Amino acid sequence: MPLSQTVTIELTPETAARLNAAVAEGLYPDLAQAVSAVVNVWDDQEQARTDLRGLLEAGMASGPGEPAEQVFMRLRQRYGK
């Protein structure tokens, strides 16, 4: 696969303006780099969702939970308040 690929996309005027502004402000050297940064954030969010799903599944598999009020009561007894 080549190091880069030309892709044509349609953006809302607002999104295009935000990307162009980021380039004009010097945050990115060009639109390709700005879009790459957005995709990297998207990848990070997807990884966070995957991690959270794994944690939720592990919690569900760990057995039945305990009602929060029981936990808080036990903590109040132990630590006062």
C-alpha positions as CSV (number, residue, x, y, z in Angstrom):
1,M,0.0,0.0,0.0
2,P,1.4,3.4,-0.8
3,L,2.4,5.8,1.9
4,S,-0.4,8.2,1.0
5,Q,-3.6,8.0,-1.0
6,T,-5.7,10.8,-2.5
7,V,-9.3,10.7,-1.3
8,T,-12.0,13.2,-2.1
9,I,-14.5,13.9,0.6
10,E,-17.3,16.4,1.0
11,L,-17.4,18.4,4.2
12,T,-19.9,20.8,5.7
13,P,-18.8,24.4,5.2
14,E,-18.3,24.6,9.0
15,T,-16.0,21.6,9.1
16,A,-14.0,22.9,6.1
17,A,-13.7,26.3,7.8
18,R,-12.4,24.7,11.0
19,L,-9.8,22.7,9.2
20,N,-8.7,25.6,7.0
21,A,-8.5,27.8,10.1
22,A,-6.3,25.3,11.9
23,V,-3.9,25.3,8.9
24,A,-4.0,29.1,8.6
25,E,-3.2,29.4,12.3
26,G,-0.2,27.2,11.8
27,L,-1.4,24.3,13.9
28,Y,-0.9,22.0,10.9
29,P,1.2,22.5,7.7
30,D,-1.6,21.4,5.4
31,L,-5.1,20.0,5.2
32,A,-3.9,16.5,5.0
33,Q,-2.1,16.8,8.3
34,A,-5.1,18.4,9.9
35,V,-7.4,15.5,8.7
36,S,-4.8,13.0,9.9
37,A,-4.9,14.6,13.3
38,V,-8.6,14.2,13.4
39,V,-8.4,10.6,12.4
40,N,-5.8,10.0,15.1
41,V,-8.2,11.4,17.7
42,W,-11.0,9.2,16.3
43,D,-8.7,6.2,16.6
44,D,-7.9,7.1,20.3
45,Q,-11.6,7.4,21.1
46,E,-12.3,4.0,19.4
47,Q,-9.6,2.4,21.5
48,A,-11.0,4.0,24.7
49,R,-14.4,2.6,23.8
50,T,-12.9,-0.9,23.3
51,D,-11.1,-0.7,26.6
52,L,-14.2,0.5,28.4
53,R,-16.2,-2.3,26.8
54,G,-13.6,-4.8,28.1
55,L,-13.8,-3.4,31.6
56,L,-17.6,-3.5,31.6
57,E,-17.6,-7.1,30.4
58,A,-15.0,-8.1,33.1
59,G,-17.1,-6.4,35.7
60,M,-20.3,-8.2,34.6
61,A,-18.4,-11.5,34.5
62,S,-17.0,-11.0,38.1
63,G,-20.3,-11.9,39.7
64,P,-23.3,-10.2,41.2
65,G,-22.9,-6.6,42.4
66,E,-23.8,-5.2,45.7
67,P,-26.4,-2.4,46.1
68,A,-24.7,1.0,46.4
69,E,-26.5,1.9,49.6
70,Q,-25.0,-1.2,51.4
71,V,-21.6,-0.2,50.3
72,F,-22.0,3.4,51.4
73,M,-23.5,2.3,54.8
74,R,-20.5,0.0,55.4
75,L,-18.1,2.9,54.5
76,R,-19.9,5.3,56.8
77,Q,-19.7,2.7,59.6
78,R,-16.0,2.2,59.0
79,Y,-15.0,5.8,58.5
80,G,-17.7,7.8,60.2
81,K,-20.0,10.4,58.8
